[in-house]
């Protein structure tokens, strides 16, 4: 495998202004001046490349008055950086997948809860009236209904939904804090 080189800033030609060189290079590369200004802080402007391409990049810098040097890059460093970014992307994807799953689960639970709430009034309203003569007893029933305390609805469904959401968030937190513990699930 060919050795990779990185073009690094070495200095400015005599009589060349850094701001002017930055603007010219940004125009040639069709990028913003902030990226080019990072070169003067000894940060790489170009990705590691083969020697021939790196020489062309150094020649481009020289055309605007910037002295550059080629710095060899270990392939293991490039691989480590690539692996680290790949692992970060995979971790982010797993987090987004988990959040998507939790969101879709919450939506399904909410839909089921809405269905249950819609069925509850239907079952209460379907109590048939046995006789038509009950209009005489309505006054007595009305008084009893006003004096009785309101029936409390059972909140077990609500509490179970809250507990499930907390459990899912706790699992997501554990997976986020200890990703190496769950690495056996990926293979």
C-alpha positions in Angstrom: 0.0 0.0 0.0 1.4 3.4 -0.9 2.5 5.8 1.8 0.2 8.7 2.5 1.3 12.3 3.0 -0.4 15.3 4.5 0.4 18.9 3.3 1.2 21.1 6.3 1.9 24.9 6.6 5.6 25.8 6.7 5.5 29.6 6.3 4.7 32.5 3.9 6.8 33.7 1.0 8.5 37.1 1.5 6.1 40.0 0.9 2.9 37.8 1.0 0.1 38.9 3.3 -1.6 36.1 5.2 -5.1 37.6 4.7 -4.6 38.0 1.0 -3.2 34.5 0.6 -6.1 33.1 2.5 -8.6 34.9 0.2 -6.8 33.7 -2.9 -6.6 30.1 -1.8 -10.3 30.1 -0.6 -11.3 31.4 -4.1 -9.2 28.7 -5.9 -10.5 25.9 -3.7 -14.1 27.3 -3.7 -14.4 27.1 0.1 -14.8 29.6 2.9 -11.8 31.5 4.4 -12.3 29.9 7.9 -11.2 26.5 6.6 -8.2 28.0 4.8 -7.3 30.0 8.0 -7.1 26.8 9.9 -4.1 25.8 7.8 -2.1 28.7 9.4 -2.8 27.2 12.8 -1.1 24.0 11.6 -4.3 22.1 11.0 -4.6 20.0 7.9 -6.5 21.5 4.9 -6.4 18.4 2.8 -7.0 14.8 3.6 -3.9 12.4 3.6 -3.1 11.4 0.0 -0.5 9.8 -2.1 2.8 11.6 -2.7 2.0 12.7 -6.2 -1.3 14.3 -5.2 0.2 15.8 -2.1 2.9 17.5 -4.3 0.2 19.0 -6.5 -1.5 20.3 -3.3 1.8 21.9 -2.2 2.2 23.4 -5.6 -1.3 25.0 -5.4 -0.3 26.5 -2.0 2.9 27.8 -3.4 1.0 29.5 -6.3 -0.6 31.8 -3.7 2.6 32.4 -1.7 2.2 29.7 1.0 5.2 27.5 1.8 4.2 23.9 2.5 5.9 20.7 3.6 4.9 17.1 3.2 4.4 15.1 6.4 4.2 11.3 6.2 1.2 9.8 7.8 1.1 6.4 9.4 -1.5 4.2 7.9 -2.4 3.0 11.4 -3.3 6.6 12.4 -5.5 7.0 9.4 -7.2 3.6 10.1 -7.7 4.5 13.8 -9.3 7.8 12.8 -11.5 6.1 10.3 -12.5 3.4 12.8 -13.2 6.0 15.5 -15.5 8.0 13.1 -17.2 4.8 11.9 -17.8 3.7 15.5 -19.2 7.1 16.4 -21.5 7.0 13.3 -22.7 3.5 14.3 -23.3 4.5 17.9 -25.3 7.5 16.6 -27.3 5.3 14.3 -28.1 2.9 17.2 -29.2 5.8 19.4 -31.5 7.2 16.6 -32.9 3.7 16.0 -33.6 3.3 19.8 -35.2 6.8 19.9 -37.3 5.9 16.8 -38.4 2.7 18.4 -39.3 4.4 21.7 -41.2 7.1 19.8 -43.1 4.6 17.7 -43.9 2.6 20.8 -45.2 5.7 22.6 -47.4 6.5 19.5 -48.8 3.0 19.5 -49.5 3.2 23.2 -51.2 6.5 22.9 -53.4 5.2 20.1 -54.4 2.2 22.2 -55.1 4.5 25.1 -57.3 6.7 22.9 -59.1 3.5 21.7 -59.7 2.5 25.3 -61.0 5.9 26.2 -63.3 5.9 23.3 -64.7 2.5 24.2 -65.2 3.4 27.9 -67.9 6.1 27.2 -69.6 3.8 24.7 -69.9 1.0 27.3 -71.3 3.4 29.9 -73.8 4.9 27.4 -75.1 1.5 26.2 -76.9 0.7 29.5 -80.5 0.1 28.3 -83.5 1.6 30.0 -85.7 -1.2 31.2 -89.0 0.6 31.4 -90.5 3.7 30.0 -92.2 4.4 33.3 -89.0 5.4 34.9 -89.6 9.0 34.3 -91.5 9.1 37.6 -88.4 7.8 39.5 -86.0 10.2 37.7 -86.3 12.8 40.5 -85.2 10.2 43.1 -82.3 9.0 41.0 -81.2 12.5 40.3 -80.9 13.3 44.0 -78.9 10.2 44.7 -76.5 10.9 41.9 -75.8 14.4 43.2 -75.1 13.2 46.7 -72.8 10.3 45.7 -69.1 11.1 45.4 -67.7 10.8 41.9 -66.3 7.5 41.0 -62.5 7.6 40.6 -61.1 6.1 37.5 -58.4 3.6 37.8 -55.0 5.0 36.8 -53.3 1.7 36.5 -53.1 2.1 32.7 -51.5 5.5 33.0 -49.1 4.3 35.6 -48.1 1.3 33.6 -47.4 3.5 30.5 -45.3 5.9 32.6 -43.4 2.9 34.1 -42.8 1.5 30.6 -41.4 4.9 29.3 -39.1 5.2 32.3 -37.9 1.6 31.8 -37.2 2.2 28.1 -35.3 5.4 28.9 -33.3 3.6 31.6 -32.4 0.9 29.1 -31.3 3.5 26.6 -29.2 5.2 29.2 -27.5 2.0 30.2 -26.7 1.2 26.5 -25.4 4.7 26.0 -23.2 4.6 29.1 -21.8 1.0 28.6 -21.7 0.4 24.8 -18.9 -2.1 25.2 -21.0 -4.2 27.5 -23.6 -4.7 24.8 -21.1 -5.2 21.9 -21.8 -8.9 21.9 -25.3 -8.1 20.5 -23.9 -6.6 17.3 -22.1 -9.8 16.2 
